[in-house]
Amino acid sequence: MLSISKVGKFLKAGRLYSLPFSLFPAAVGYLFAEKSDNSLAVLLFVSTSIAILHVASNLLNTYYDYQYKIDDTEHCYDETLVKKSLHEDEVLNAAWICLAFSMMFFGSGVVVIRSAYLIPYVLFFKAVFNGFNYSTGFKFKHNCLGEFIVYITFGPSIATFVYSCLSKGQFSWSVVLASSPLGIVIASVLFAANVRGAGHHMKCGVKTIANQLGIKNSLNLYSLLLFMPYVQVTGFAILYQHLELLLVWALAPATLYFAVYPHRSTTTDGISALYDRTVVNCHLFASYYLCLLYYVVG
C-alpha cells in the first residue's frame, strides 16, 4: 500500500508544477471552439488526458536522464532517482500507468463527443510519440530538437487537439496562430534550462541548441525568444482585426528586464537564476495573454 510520503515523491517526480504549460494552450483551443451542452465535459476529459500524458512524459524524462547519466550527484535537476527517493522501476511503471490513464480519459472524451474524426486521434498519438521519443528512442532532446518539439506540442498541437475535439474534428489556422506565442514562450523555458546546463550536457554527449551556440550567442537567442511572442501576437491581432490583443505589449517592460538581465550577469549565479526568471515570465505572459484572448473571442 502506498504511503502518503511515497505518493508525494511520485507527485514530485511527475513535476506537477509544469502542468500549466499543458493547460495554457488547451485554454486557447477551448476559447475558439464551438460551444455545446457537453463542451465542459469534453474539455474536462481531454484536458485531464493531456495533463496526465504530460506527467507520464516527465516521469520518462526523469527515468532516462538517470539512465543516460545526465542526472548525477553533481548536476541534478530532478533528485528522485539520484537520491533514491524512488526505485527506477517504480518511476518507469508509474509512467506507463499514467499513459494508460491518459488514453482512458481520451477515450472517454471520444465517447462523449461520439467522434469519428481523424484530427483528434492523430494529434493525441503524435503527443504520445513525442513524449516517448523526447528522452529515448529518437532522443529529440539529445539532438537539438527539444525546443522545437516543445513549441509544436505546447503550442499549436494541444490547442488544435482541444479545438478539434470540441468542434467536430475541424481545423482552424486561427487556433494555430493564436497558440503559437504560447508555444514560443514555453519553449523559452526549456531553452533557459538548457543554457543553465549547457556545459554538463556537452560532457554527457547531449547536443542542445544552447551548447552548440555557446553562452554569448545563446543569450542573444534567449532575448529574441522572449520577444517573439509579442511579434506573433501583433501579427495575429492585425491579421484577424483583434486589435485589443495589442495590449499584450503592456507586459513588454517586464520582459525587457528578463531579456537584458542575463547579459549583465553572466556569472554562475546569474545563469542559474535564468530558468526561474524565465518561468515567471512565461506565467505572466501566458496568463495575461489568455485574459486578453478571452475578452476578444471568449
C-alpha positions in Angstrom: 0.0 0.0 0.0 1.3 3.4 -0.9 2.1 5.7 2.0 1.4 9.5 1.8 5.1 10.2 1.7 5.6 7.9 -1.3 2.7 9.4 -3.1 4.3 12.8 -2.5 7.5 11.5 -4.1 5.7 10.3 -7.2 3.9 13.7 -7.5 7.3 15.4 -7.2 8.8 13.2 -9.8 5.9 14.0 -12.1 6.8 17.7 -11.9 3.2 18.8 -11.4 4.4 22.4 -11.3 4.8 22.2 -15.1 1.2 21.2 -15.8 0.1 24.8 -16.6 2.3 24.5 -19.7 -0.2 21.9 -21.0 -3.3 23.8 -19.9 -2.4 27.2 -21.3 -2.7 26.0 -25.0 -5.7 23.9 -24.0 -7.5 27.1 -22.9 -6.8 28.6 -26.4 -8.4 25.6 -28.1 -11.5 25.9 -25.8 -11.9 29.7 -26.4 -12.0 29.3 -30.2 -14.2 26.1 -30.2 -17.9 25.8 -30.9 -19.6 25.5 -27.5 -22.3 22.9 -26.9 -24.1 21.4 -23.9 -21.3 18.9 -23.3 -18.4 21.2 -24.1 -17.3 21.4 -20.4 -17.4 17.6 -20.0 -15.3 17.1 -23.1 -12.9 19.8 -22.0 -12.5 18.1 -18.7 -11.8 14.7 -20.2 -9.4 15.9 -22.9 -7.6 18.4 -20.6 -7.1 15.7 -18.0 -5.8 13.3 -20.7 -3.3 15.9 -21.8 -2.2 16.7 -18.2 -1.7 13.0 -17.3 0.2 12.4 -20.6 2.4 15.4 -19.6 3.1 13.7 -16.2 3.9 10.4 -18.0 6.4 12.3 -20.2 8.0 13.9 -17.2 8.4 10.5 -15.5 10.0 9.0 -18.6 12.3 12.0 -18.8 13.4 11.5 -15.2 14.0 7.8 -15.8 16.0 8.2 -18.9 18.0 11.2 -17.7 19.2 9.0 -14.9 19.8 6.0 -17.2 21.9 8.2 -19.5 23.7 9.7 -16.5 22.5 13.2 -17.3 21.3 13.5 -13.7 24.0 12.7 -11.2 25.1 13.8 -7.7 26.8 16.9 -9.0 24.3 18.0 -11.7 20.8 17.1 -10.8 17.6 19.0 -11.7 15.4 16.1 -10.6 16.7 14.3 -7.4 14.1 11.5 -7.4 16.4 8.7 -8.7 19.8 10.3 -7.8 18.8 10.4 -4.1 17.0 7.0 -4.4 13.7 8.5 -3.3 12.1 6.0 -5.6 13.4 3.0 -7.4 14.0 3.1 -11.2 11.3 0.5 -11.9 8.8 2.4 -9.8 9.3 5.6 -11.9 9.1 3.7 -15.2 6.0 1.8 -14.1 4.3 5.0 -13.0 5.0 6.5 -16.4 3.2 3.5 -18.1 0.3 3.7 -15.7 -0.1 7.5 -16.4 0.0 6.7 -20.1 -2.8 4.2 -19.7 -4.9 6.6 -17.7 -4.3 9.3 -20.3 -5.6 7.0 -23.0 -8.6 6.2 -20.8 -9.6 9.8 -20.4 -9.0 10.5 -24.1 -11.2 7.5 -24.9 -13.9 8.8 -22.5 -13.8 12.2 -24.3 -14.2 10.4 -27.6 -17.2 8.5 -26.3 -18.9 11.8 -25.1 -18.4 13.5 -28.5 -19.0 10.3 -30.4 -16.0 11.3 -32.5 -15.0 9.5 -35.7 -12.9 12.5 -36.8 -9.3 12.0 -37.6 -7.6 15.1 -36.3 -8.0 14.4 -32.5 -6.6 10.9 -32.9 -3.6 12.0 -35.0 -2.7 14.8 -32.5 -3.2 12.6 -29.4 -1.0 9.8 -30.6 1.5 12.3 -32.0 1.8 13.7 -28.5 2.3 10.2 -27.2 5.0 9.6 -29.8 6.8 12.9 -28.9 6.6 12.3 -25.2 8.2 8.9 -25.5 10.9 9.9 -28.1 11.8 13.1 -26.3 14.2 11.4 -23.9 14.7 8.0 -25.6 14.0 6.4 -28.9 14.7 9.2 -31.4 16.1 11.3 -28.4 14.8 14.6 -29.6 16.2 16.4 -26.5 19.7 14.9 -27.3 19.8 16.2 -30.9 18.9 19.9 -30.7 15.2 19.3 -31.2 13.9 19.7 -27.7 12.8 23.3 -28.1 11.1 22.6 -31.4 9.2 19.6 -30.0 8.1 21.7 -27.0 7.0 24.6 -29.2 4.9 22.3 -31.5 3.4 20.3 -28.7 2.7 23.0 -26.1 1.5 25.5 -28.7 -0.4 24.5 -31.9 -0.8 20.8 -31.2 -2.5 20.9 -27.9 -4.6 23.9 -28.8 -5.7 22.3 -32.1 -6.4 19.0 -30.3 -8.8 20.6 -27.8 -10.4 22.7 -30.5 -10.9 19.7 -32.8 -12.4 17.6 -30.1 -14.9 20.3 -29.3 -15.6 21.3 -32.9 -16.4 18.1 -34.7 -13.0 17.4 -36.0 -12.5 20.8 -37.6 -9.1 22.5 -38.1 -8.5 26.3 -37.8 -5.5 28.3 -38.7 -6.6 31.0 -36.2 -6.1 28.5 -33.4 -2.7 27.6 -34.7 -1.7 31.2 -34.9 -3.2 32.2 -31.6 -1.5 29.4 -29.7 1.9 29.9 -31.4 3.0 32.6 -29.0 2.4 30.3 -26.1 4.5 27.6 -27.7 7.4 30.0 -28.1 7.2 31.3 -24.5 7.0 27.8 -23.1 9.9 26.7 -25.4 11.9 29.6 -23.9 11.7 27.9 -20.5 13.3 24.7 -21.9 15.9 26.8 -23.7 16.8 28.6 -20.4 17.2 25.3 -18.7 19.5 24.1 -21.5 21.6 27.3 -21.2 21.9 26.7 -17.5 23.1 23.1 -18.1 25.0 23.6 -21.3 28.4 22.6 -20.0 27.1 19.5 -18.3 25.1 18.4 -21.3 28.1 18.7 -23.5 30.1 16.4 -21.2 27.2 13.9 -21.4 27.1 14.0 -25.2 23.8 15.7 -25.3 23.5 18.2 -28.1 21.3 21.2 -27.4 21.0 24.5 -29.2 22.5 26.2 -26.2 25.7 24.2 -26.0 26.1 24.3 -29.8 25.8 28.1 -30.0 27.9 28.9 -26.9 26.9 31.1 -24.0 27.0 34.5 -25.7 25.0 33.5 -28.8 22.6 31.5 -26.6 21.8 34.6 -24.5 21.2 36.6 -27.7 18.8 33.9 -28.9 17.2 33.8 -25.5 16.4 37.6 -25.7 15.0 37.1 -29.1 12.8 34.2 -27.9 11.3 36.3 -25.2 10.1 39.0 -27.6 9.0 36.7 -30.5 5.6 36.0 -28.8 4.9 39.8 -28.8 5.6 40.0 -32.5 3.4 36.9 -33.2 0.5 38.4 -31.2 0.9 41.6 -33.1 0.7 39.8 -36.4 -2.3 37.8 -35.3 -4.1 40.9 -33.9 -3.7 42.8 -37.2 -4.5 39.8 -39.4 -7.8 39.0 -37.6 -8.5 42.6 -36.6 -8.4 41.8 -32.9 -6.5 45.0 -32.0 -7.3 44.6 -28.3 -4.6 42.0 -28.2 -2.0 44.7 -28.8 -2.5 45.4 -25.1 -0.1 42.5 -24.5 2.7 45.0 -25.1 1.9 46.4 -21.6 4.0 43.4 -20.3 7.0 44.3 -22.5 8.9 46.3 -19.9 8.9 43.2 -17.6 10.0 41.0 -20.4 12.7 43.5 -21.4 14.1 43.2 -17.9 14.2 39.4 -18.1 15.8 39.7 -21.6 18.5 42.1 -20.5 19.4 40.7 -17.1 21.4 37.7 -18.3 23.6 39.9 -20.5 24.5 41.9 -17.4 25.1 39.0 -15.1 26.8 36.1 -16.8 28.2 34.7 -13.6 27.3 31.2 -12.5 24.6 32.5 -10.1 23.2 34.7 -12.8 22.9 31.9 -15.3 21.4 29.6 -12.6 18.7 32.1 -12.0 17.9 32.3 -15.7 15.5 29.4 -15.6 13.4 30.7 -12.6 13.1 34.1 -14.2 12.0 32.6 -17.5 9.3 30.5 -15.7 8.0 33.7 -14.1 8.0 35.5 -17.5 6.2 32.5 -19.1 3.4 32.5 -16.5 3.0 36.3 -16.6 2.8 36.4 -20.4 0.5 33.3 -20.8 -1.9 34.4 -18.0 -2.3 38.0 -19.3 -2.5 36.9 -23.0 -5.2 34.3 -22.2 -7.2 37.0 -20.4 -7.0 39.3 -23.4 -7.9 36.4 -25.7 -10.9 35.6 -23.5 -12.1 39.2 -23.8 -11.7 39.1 -27.6 -13.1 35.7 -28.6 -14.4 34.1 -25.4 
